[in-house]
Amino acid sequence: MTRFQRSRVIELVLTAVIAAAMFGMPVSAGSEPVSKTTLPEPVATGYLELDDGRIFYESFGRGFPLVLIHDGLAHRVIWDKQVRDLATDYHVTRYDRRGYGRSDEPTAAYSNVADLHALIEHLGLKRVVLMGSSSGGGLAIDYTLAHSDRVEALILVGPVVGGLGYSFHFMRRGYANYSPDVKVAVENWIGDRYAVARGNDEARARLAEILRANPRNLSQEKHQFVQLPDRPALGRLSEIAAPTLIVTSDSDVPDVHAHAGAIESGIAGARRVVIDNAGHLPYLEQPQAFNGAVREFLDLLTIPKGEADLAKRAKKPWSNFERGIVPVENGEIYFEVMGEGETIVLAHGGMLDHRMWDDQFELFARDFRVVRYDARGHGLSRSPYGARRDFEDLRVLLDHLGISRTHLIGLSLGGRIAIDFALEHPDRVLKLIPVAPGLSGYDFDADVEQTFFEEIRAAYIEADFDRAAEIFLHAWTVGPRRQPDEVDPQMLARLSRWIREGAKPGKDRGYALPPDPPAIERLGEIKIPTLVVIGDLDMPGILEIAGLIKTNVPGARKIVIKGAAHTVNVERSEEFNKVVLEFLNQ
């Protein structure tokens, strides 16, 4: 066994024990511990027959396929609370790897990657989201490197990656917990302070039920037969293009955080979240927070929900939907593109992301090629540090997509970006539609605006990020002249979810550099057909900016939509879509 292979055996069980000390006691298959979680009826279940054994699987729900890969301690039942939640919108499959749960113990050489591929083929799944925990996360990475065309996205939970070593702290823990007597090892792992965080007694009790009913999960005989990839994944992470969510926990073992950091650094656009008050099994310990993070990620990716949504994606314009990550200076930009014809680019507002254009994306793509993207530090884009030029990021995106000229529609922050781009690259803009726009060089100094800014700043100082999001929602969605109970509650809930995500710190947005001189001094240079759209209930500064554009941009038109505040494309989507499409089609 090579040094790399020995490291991978350790990785597969998230421990470190010399192989000879592991092999010794054959352990028979266990029973299924009774779950306190009510699960939906499976839509498929059974054994997949392989050349030298069987693996057991279950599938639940209808929709886009999610495949759940367990860690090196427990087997598929560890995902009970994810199956119950996610199967309402997705087609969720979980299975037992060889030597776990109800799958057969291996007796000859086998590959976890080959087994997973055989299962995906057997189920007829063209593309999947893989969610893997610990060594299951390492397997998901290895599978993606081997079969990138089959992976829509990755969700890696407390993951490890082949090729990165382990600390003495981690090795010592493995020696302490493992025993030639598997039943002793079971009790050691049940009490491990990293496996389940202190205070999560219900989760620890469930882990105890699973391991005591299935002690062979910790038998190491299966690992002597495993075939490993020819090359470790660590040096190949940059080959992965699938959008990736990394989920760690505040009380997990330090080595997991090191591995997660290496994965985040290696995979372009990878997104990392940390679950509070959890150890190595956050989906068992804090299922609500964990499931929420997973759903947020899938929603950001526009993954279809349910059978009807999935069926729609097979038809135009969704049939040519694409997504990707574009490197920009000191950062990365996430984008989605759909449709055919002249191009429209949609640029979102601050503390929001590409989803704010949901009511326009599909509709506009019936007649245009539509691009929407996340500015740095928003949504699925990231900016490690420092200054940025948002309008130049947009140029890089257009170059990447081979777009020479485009219509530009931007709201708020996106409006500012669109105007700056039109000034710096006028030959690349067909028509310009600033919506409730910002304007580089303009100072928001009205009393009501300053009051909201100060309240948001105070909430951040107190680390009350939900409060900051609530103030932002009131200021820019409800508006300064209404109360929340005067606004459609469904719209508020929708925007609140997006803004709460955007308000979280941890995304270094850096700072934006305007053109020189700024747009406020150069509006007369814009010779492009321009339509500015605002709601009559917006902030005073936005209303003034709209007036400046109407007055100073030659031939500019202004449309005011009654009964709408800042997010006019969401609040009055039908009216907004009508005026925009009429302008584009003139």
N, C-alpha and C positions, 0 to 999 in steps of 0.2 A: 504494500500500500504506500503510495507516494505521500509526501508531506501535504500536498494539496488535498489528497483524498482523505487523509486523517483529519484535516481541518474541516472538511465537508461533513464527515461523520459526526463530528462534534456539532456542527451547525444543524444537521438534520434533527437532532434531539435537543438542541439549545442547551448543551452541557459539554463537559469535557472529561471523558473517562477513557482510559486506555482500553482499546477494543477487547483485549484478552480478558479483562475483568468484567466485561459486559456479557460475554457469551457463556451460557452455562445452563440455564433453566428453561426448558421448553414450557410455555404457558399456553393453556388452551384459550380459545375464544371466550370472551365474557358475555354477559347479558346486557340488555338495554336498560339502564336505570330509568325509572318512571320520571317523566318530565312534568314539572308544574306549569309549563308553558303550553297553552292550547295551540296546536298547530293546524293549519289547513290540511285538507285531504291531499295527498300527493297526486300529481297528474301522471307520474311515472315512477316506478321503483323496481329494483331488481339487481341482478348480478351481471356484470360484463365479463364474459368468458375471455380470458387471455390464454396464451399458449401454455403457461405453466401455473395458472391460478385464476382467481376471480377477485374483482373489486366490487363492492356494494355501493349503490348510489340511490338517491331520491331526488325527484324534481317536484317543485311546487309552483303554482301560479302561472299566469300567461303574460307574455310581453317580451322585452329584450332579455337575452340570457345573461345571468350572473352565475358564475361558478365559484363556490366557496371551498377553500383549501385549508384544512385544519393545521394546527401546530404540531410539535413533536411530543406533546403530553397527552392531550385528549384526542378524540376522534370527532366525527361529523356532528354529533349531538351537541357539541359545545356551541354550535351556531343556532340553537333553537330560537332565541329571541330575535335574531336577524331574519330567519325564515318567516316567522310570524309577521314581522313588520314589512319586509321588502317584497314578499310574495303577493301582496295586494296590488303591486304595480309592475312587477318584473317576474320573469321565469327563472326561478332560483333552483340551482342544482348544488347539492353537497354530496360528498362521497368519502369513503374511508380509504386511505392509502393502504398499501400492502402491510399486513401485520397489525393493523389497527381495526378496532370495532368489529364489524362483521365481514371484513375482507380477509382473504386467505393469507396465511403466513408464507412468505416466499421461500422457495427451495432451490432456486437457481438465480443467475444474474438477471437483474431487471433495471429499468430506468423509470424514475418517477415522471420525467418529461414524456417518455413514450406512453406511459399509462394514462396520463392526463390527455394526451392527444388522441389516444384510442377512445377514451370516454367522449370527448367532444365530437369525434367522428361518428361514434355509435349513436349519439343523440341528434345528429344532423344539425349541429350548431355551426353556422357560418362564421360569425364573429361573436365574441363574448367579452364581458367585463370579468376579469379575474380578481378575486379578493382572497388574499392569502395571509395567514398569521404566522409570524416567526419563521421557522423553516419552510412553512407553506408560502410565505412571502418570497423566500429565496427561490422556491420552485416556480412561482409565478414569473419571477424575473427570468429564470432559465428558459421557461417555456416561451416567453415573449421573444427572447433572442433567437430561439429555434424556429418559431412560427409567428413572426410579426404580423403576417397578413390575417391572423385569426383573432387578434387581440384589439378590442376597441379602447379599453382603458385598464389601468391597474390600480388596485387599492391594496396597499401593503401595510400590514398591521404589526407593529413591533418587529420589523423585518430584519433578516440578516442576509448578507450577500457573499457569495463564494469568492474567495481570494483575499478577504480581509480577516486578519487574525483576531485573537481574543486576549484579554488581559489576564494577569495572574489572579486578580479578583474573581473573574468569571470562571477560570479553570478551577480554582479552589472550591467555589460553590458547587461545581459539577461533581468533584470528587466527594464532597461532603454529602450530597443528596443521593448519589447513586449507591447501589448495593447489589452484590450478586443475588441476593434474595429480593425479587421484584416487589414483594409485598412490603418489605421494609422501605424500598425506594418510593413506593406509592405514598407511604405516610410521610416520608421526608419532603416530597414535593408538595403534598397537601399543606404542610406547614411553612413552605418557603415564603419568605417575606417579599420576594419580587414577583412570584407567580401571581399572587393576589395581594393587594395592598392591605395594610392593617385597617380594620374597621369594616371591611367588606365581607361580613360574616356569611351573608346569604350566598354570595358568589363562591366563597371558600367551601361552604357546605355542598354546593352543587358540584364543584370540582371533585370533592371527596367522593360523592356518589358515583361520578363518572369513572374515576380511576379505580375505586375499590371494586366496581362491577367489571372493569376491564383492565386488570393489572398487566395484561400482555402488551398494552400500549407502550409500557416502559421496558419491555423485553428488547434487547439489543441484537438478537440474532438476525433480524431482518436487514440490518444495516451492513452486514458483511457481504451481502449480495448486490448492493446497490451500485449501479454504474453511473459515473459522474460525467458531466460535460467535459469535452476535451480541453476547453479553455475556461478559466474562472470568469465569472460575470463582472467582477470589479472593473477590469480594464475595458469592458465592452458596454458599459452603461450608456455611453453617448450614442450607441446605435439604436437605443429605444426611443421611438417617436410617440408611443402611446401616452396620452395624458395620464399622469400618475398622482395619486393621493397617498401620502405617507401618514399613518396614524401611530403616534407613540403616546405614552402615558407618563405622568410626572413621577411615578414611583417604580418605573420599570428599571431593569438592570442597566448600569451605565453603558455596557458594551452595545446594547441595542440602540441607544442614542447615538453612539459612534457610528454604527452601521447605517442608521437612518440618515445621519448627516452626510455620509459618503454617497448614499443613494440619491439624496436630494441634490447634491452637488453634481452628480454624474448624469442625471436624466434631465434633459432640457424641459423647463416649465414645471418641474415637480412641485407639488404643493404639500406642505407639512402642517399638521395640527397636533396639538398635545391635549390629551384628555386628562382632566383633573381627577384626583382621588382614585387612581387606578394603577394596577401593576402591569403584568405582562398580558393580561387577558381583558382589555377594556370593554370588549363586546359582551363579556359575561358580567363584569363588575359595574359598568356604567352604560347599560344598553341604550338608554334614551339619548344620552349625549353622543354615543358612538353612532347610532343609527341616524341621528340628525346630521352628523358630519358627512356620512356616506351619502345621504339623500341630497344634501347641499351640493356635493361634488357631482353627482349624477345629473342634477338639475342644471348646474353650470355647463355641463357637457351636452345639454339638449338630448340626453338619452331618452328614447320614447318610453312612455308609460302605458301599459295595458295593450291588449290585442289590437284595438281600433287604431291607436296611435302608431303601433308598429306596422300595421297594414298600410297606413297612410304614407309611411316612409318609403314604401316600395314604388310610389307613384311620383310623377313630377309635381312640384319642383324638387321634392325631397330626394328623389332618386339620384340627383347629382350633388347632394350635400357633401361638403368636405370641411375638415378642420385641420388646424396645424399650429405650430409654434415657429415664429420667425426670430432669429437673433438680431438684436439691435445693440448699439453701443452700451455696454454695462447693463444689459437687461435682455428680456425676452418678451415677445408680444404674442398673445393667443388670438386666433381669428377663426371665423366660420364663413363659408361662402356657399352660395346656392343660386341656381337659376341661370338663365342665358340671356344675352342681349347686351345693351349698354349697361355699364356698371354704376351701381349706387353704393357708396360707402356710408355706413351709419356709425357715428361716434357718440358715445354715451356721456352722461353727466357725472359729476363728482359723487363719490361714495356709492356709485352704482356700477353696473357692468353691462355687458352685451345683452343681457336678458331684458333690459328695459325696452328693447325693440321687438319683443315677442309679437306684438300686435301689428307690426309692419313687416317683419322678416319674410314670412311665408307669402303674404299678400303681394308684396312688391316683387318677390322672386318669380311670380307668374309671368311677368313681362320684362324683368331686368335680371342682370346678374348682381346679386346683393352680397356685400361684404359687411360683416359686423365684427368688431374686435374689442379687446380690453386694453385700455391705456395702461401704462406702467403702474404697478402697485394696485391695480384693480382686478377683480375677478381672477382669471387664471394666468394673468401676466405678472411678471415680477421685475423689480429693479433693485439690484443689490445695494446701490448707493449713488449719491452724488447728483450732479446736474443732468438735466435731460432737455431735449427739444422735442416736444410732442409732435410738432408738425413735421420734423425730420423722421421721427419714428413712422409716421404715416407714409412718408415717401418710400422708406425702406420696405414697408409692407406692400405698397403698390408695385414696386420693382420686383419683389419676390413673386407676386402673383401675375406679373407680366401685363399690368394694367397701365396703359399710356395716358388715358383720360377717363375721368369719372365725374358723376354727380356727387356732391358732398352734402350730407345732412348731419348736423350735429346739434345736440342739446346741451346748453349750459357750458360745462367744461368742453364738451365735444363741439359746441358752437364756436368757442374760442379757437380750438384746434383747427376747425374747418376754415375760419377766416384767416388765421395765420398762414395756413397752407396755401390758400388762394392768393395771398399776397406774395409769398415766396416762390410759388410754382404756378403762376396763372395759366400757363399753357397746358396744364394737366387737369384743369377743372372745366367741366361742361356747364353745370349750373350749381349755384350755391344756395343752400337753404339753412341758415342759422335759426335754431329753434330756442326761444328763451335764452339767448346766447350770453356767454361771458365775452369779454373783450380785453385783450392784453393792453395794459396801460391804464385801464379804468379802475378807479377806487370806489368800492362800495362804502359810502359814508353816511347813508341815511340812518337816523336814530334806530328804527326798527331793525335794520340789518345789523348794526353794531351790537344791539341788545342780544340778538340771537347768537352772534359770533362769540360774545363774552360768555353766554350761558353754555355754549358747546365747549369752549375752552375750559371753563370751570369744571364741567363734567369729566373731561379728560384728566384734569389735574387730580380729581378724586378717584380716578380709575373706574368711573361709572360709565362704561361704554354703552350699555343699553340706554341710559339716560341721554347720552350724547346723540345716539341714533334717534331717540324720541324727539329731541329738540330739533334736530335736522329735518325729521319728517314733518314736524309742525311748520317749520319755517318754509320749506321748499315744496311740500306736497299739499298741505292744508293751505298754506299761505298766510300772510299777515292780517287778512281781513275776514277770516272765517275761524270757526271752532271745529275740532275734529268730528263732532256729532253732525255737522252739516255736510260731511263728505261721505261718499260711498264707502261703507266699511270694508267691502271686499277689495276695493282698490287700495285702501289704506293698508290692509293686511298684506297684500301682495308686495307693495313698495316697502313696507316695514321690514319684511323678511330680507329683501335685497339690501336695504340700508343698514340693517343690523350687521349683516356680514361685511359690508363695506366699511363700517365704522370701527371694526376691530383693529387695534394696532398690531404691529408685527409685519406689515407690508411696508417696506421702506419706499415711499413714493419719491424720495429725493426732492428736488425742487425744479420747477419749470423755468426755463429761460425763454423770454419772449423774443420775437424778431427785433432787430435794431434798425430803425426806430420801431416802437410798438405799433400795433394795428390801429389804436385810437388816433394816431397822427397820420394814418395812411389810407383811410377808408376811400378817399377819392381815387386811389389807384385801381380799385376793383372795377373792371370793365365786364365782368361775367354777369349773365342774367342772375339776379338775386331776389329771393323771397324770404323775408323774415316773418316768423310765426311766433306769436306769444299768446298767453292767456291773460285776460283782463284782471285776474286776481293775483298776479305775480308780484314779486318784490319791486319796490320803486326803482332800484338800480337797473333791473332787467328791462323794465318799461322804458327807462331813459336810454339804455343801449340800443333797444329796438328803434327808438326815434332817431338816434345818431346814424344808424345804418340807413334808415329810410331817407334821411336828409342828405347824407354825404356820399352814398354809393350811387353813381349815376344809374337812373332807371330802376332802382330797387323798389319792390313792392312790399307792403306790410299787411298782414292779416291778423286780426285780433279775434281769438276764439272766446266767446262769452262763457262765463261760469267755470273757468279753468284757471289753475294756478301754474306752478312751474313745470310740472311733468305733464304737459298738455297732450303729448302723444299717447299717454296712458289714460289720462282722465277723460279725454274726448277723442278716443282713437278713431271713430268712424268719421267725424268731421275733419280731423287732422289728416287722415289718409286721403280723403276726397280732395282737399285743397292742394296737398302735395302732389298727388298723381296728376291732377289737372295741370299744375305748373310744369311738371316733368314732360308731359305729353304735348305741350304747346309747341 
